Amino acid sequence: MVFHKRRRSPPMPAEQSRRQSDVVQSAWRHFRGAEGVIAFLNTRHDALDALPLHLAIESDEGLERVERLLRQMSLKA
């Protein structure tokens, strides 16, 4: 008997998947560790008025805004 895992939601569109990968890579370069990446991507930031992960996945403009925030944070560090 073979069991197949059922997908509960449709797969993420390719463009959203690409942006998700890009934002995770950008955050990883900045924080260099899973804990910081996860906290950053899943914490609402006033400068973005959103969760970075959700904003980045929505559009290329959202991804750019999140990457810009990461660059600004790097300059302040």
C-alpha positions in Angstrom: 0.0 0.0 0.0 1.4 3.4 -1.0 0.4 6.6 0.7 0.6 10.0 -1.0 0.7 13.2 0.9 -2.3 15.3 0.0 -1.7 19.0 -0.6 -4.1 21.1 1.4 -3.6 24.2 -0.7 -2.6 24.8 -4.3 1.1 25.1 -5.0 2.7 28.6 -4.8 2.9 30.3 -8.2 6.4 30.3 -9.6 6.9 34.1 -9.3 5.9 34.0 -5.6 8.2 31.1 -5.0 11.1 33.0 -6.7 10.5 36.0 -4.5 10.3 33.9 -1.4 13.6 32.3 -2.2 15.2 35.7 -2.9 14.0 37.3 0.3 15.2 34.3 2.4 18.6 34.5 0.8 18.9 38.2 1.4 17.9 37.8 5.0 20.3 34.9 5.4 23.2 37.1 4.1 22.3 39.8 6.6 21.6 37.6 9.7 23.8 34.6 9.0 21.6 32.3 11.1 18.2 30.7 11.1 17.0 32.4 14.3 17.6 35.9 13.0 16.2 35.1 9.6 13.0 33.6 10.9 12.5 36.4 13.4 13.0 39.1 10.8 10.8 37.6 8.2 7.9 36.9 10.6 7.9 40.1 12.6 5.9 43.1 11.5 8.2 46.1 10.8 6.8 49.7 11.1 9.0 50.8 8.2 7.2 48.3 5.9 3.8 48.3 7.6 3.8 44.5 7.1 5.5 41.2 7.7 8.6 41.2 5.5 7.9 37.7 4.2 4.4 38.4 3.2 5.3 41.7 1.6 8.2 40.2 -0.4 6.1 37.4 -1.7 3.3 39.7 -2.9 5.2 41.6 -5.6 8.6 42.6 -6.9 8.1 46.0 -5.4 7.5 44.4 -2.0 10.6 42.3 -2.4 12.6 45.5 -3.2 11.2 47.3 -0.1 12.3 44.4 2.2 15.7 44.2 0.6 16.1 47.9 1.0 15.3 47.6 4.7 17.9 44.9 5.1 20.5 47.1 3.4 19.6 50.0 5.7 19.9 47.7 8.7 23.4 46.6 7.5 24.5 50.2 7.3 23.5 50.8 10.9 25.1 47.7 12.2 
